[in-house]
Amino acid sequence: MRKYFSFLGIIAVLWVGLSFPAQAEELVILHTNDTHSNLFPFGPHGQYGGIARMSSKIKHLRDKNSNVLALHAGDMYVGTFAFNKYLGYPEFKIMEGLYDAMCLGNHELDLGPDILGAVLGGFNPIEGVPFGPDMSLPILSANIDLSGFPVTDFFVHPWLIKDIGGLKIGVLGVVTNDPIYYTSSTAPLISNPYLSAEKAALDLRNRGCHVVIAVSHLGMTFDKMFLSGVPEIDIIVGGHSHDEMLAQIIGGKIIVQAGEFGKNLGELKVDVDTTSGAVSLLSHELHPIDRKVRKDPALLNYLNELRVGIYQDPRFGQVYSRHVAKAMWDHEERWLPNDPFRDPSHMDTPLGNLVADAIRAGVEEAGYPVDIALEANGYIGHKIYEGKVVGNDVMRSLPYGFDPDTGLGFKIKIVNLYGAELYGGLEYTVSMIELADDISLQVSGLKFEFSSARMPPNRVDPDSIRINGSPLIPFELYTIAMNEKLMEFLGGLPGMDLTGRVVDPAPDLLEFNLIKDHMKKLNHLRYTSEGRIIDKSK
């Protein structure tokens, strides 16, 4: 009898195993980041990007696959005349039909949370007229407190849950809390992203989510070093640092990023075991969004109307077609690895040198002699491509800030600093250069050397600093031109009190105009990396 029941027990165990196998579902995640208002194709002969091409590719991959989730990792705002004219509203409305959610990026807050809320609600706060219906695309950020901005708070959520196929998917958002990216009034609204992500991920897991995705606008370095250590997260879809990155597994997390400006659409395929909770990487591909991708015909008339609206705006005119200059080669804004045309120790860039020289030349022509001009790498948006340069190319290179009267960007400020203060500022700008380049400088009238192999704050060689060929004198007062945001940032550094040091130039000195006018005068752009800034450890 005991043998009989033992036999039945074995059969029962086998039946359970056969009847209830491990449940696995494939999930496809389409992802972009840092598209920066590039509604229209750009680059030589419109080679790259454009939201009509992106729309076509997303729709194709949705039709091709089941269980598809499309995510945008932030910074849809700011970068072209399309944003300066329409404040992002048309792009939001197009994205409603393409994406399931978007992470809040720091640039979505450039004009302040109240302006963002107005646009999301379908209202143009600059012109005081309606845009249209309010926006339904979920925007996510778990580490921002918008309780003081109830309209914006209505549209922004810490996380969402999507049921796709047999999967319950939790998606949370986090945005960088580095104050350099915000105004002094907005920065306090942003809290620790890692603690916020941990809480949101736990909330989602407690609500029964099979997979938890963090859509991150922190940057690749911070995704890898810190966000990957947050429990309960399975996948990190990244942005902010503009990196083209095929999937990596760090701390058990699958981490991806798709580059910048809508030049790629990422396609991540994972296998989700709903029994064990395991998420396995199947494949990851970055699909180029270029001339080989057919434009979505459903968007072409609408996009043409938007372009005509920009042309007809007296502030802008023919910014997509009128000649400004000719670039004799690509003028890079980044330090490219293995660049055969650049000494690896040179930390100045061709476009950085052009921008800094343009600021200096422009303020001096306006009657404000200065010793040097500065620009931060983080305020230079994109390279200038070889060939014809038009106004929108200049805007893409200098996209930040917003002047409501002109629709252009940062104003220029002139500041008096003592040599010792300048040295301290230079030291700070190279203190984190191996992690991120945003606060490092491009310069005109200044040269210096540093070593990234040394520990901060002892990286800059004070004896190497030259102001127009002369050694730096610690107690001499130097006159320096820079944009208003860089001045605000430097003025906020410890021990840097700029009270009474600011010389306000004519109000029409806008950075965009100075760079565009400088390019026009040069006509042919031939800038290179010259060794204005040298890292002696390279």
Helices and strands as residue ranges (DSSP letters): H 2-19, E 24-32, G 44-46, H 51-64, E 68-72, H 81-86, H 89-96, E 101-103, G 106-109, H 113-120, E 123-124, E 129-130, E 139-140, H 150-155, E 156-157, E 159-164, E 167-175, G 179-181, G 187-189, H 193-206, E 211-217, H 220-225, G 227-229, E 235-238, E 244-250, E 253-258, E 264-273, E 279-288, H 297-312, E 323-327, H 350-365, E 372-376, G 377-379, E 387-390, H 391-397, E 412-418, H 419-429, E 441-444, E 446-450, G 462-464, E 466-467, E 470-471, E 477-483, H 484-491, E 502-503, H 511-522, E 524-525, E 533-535
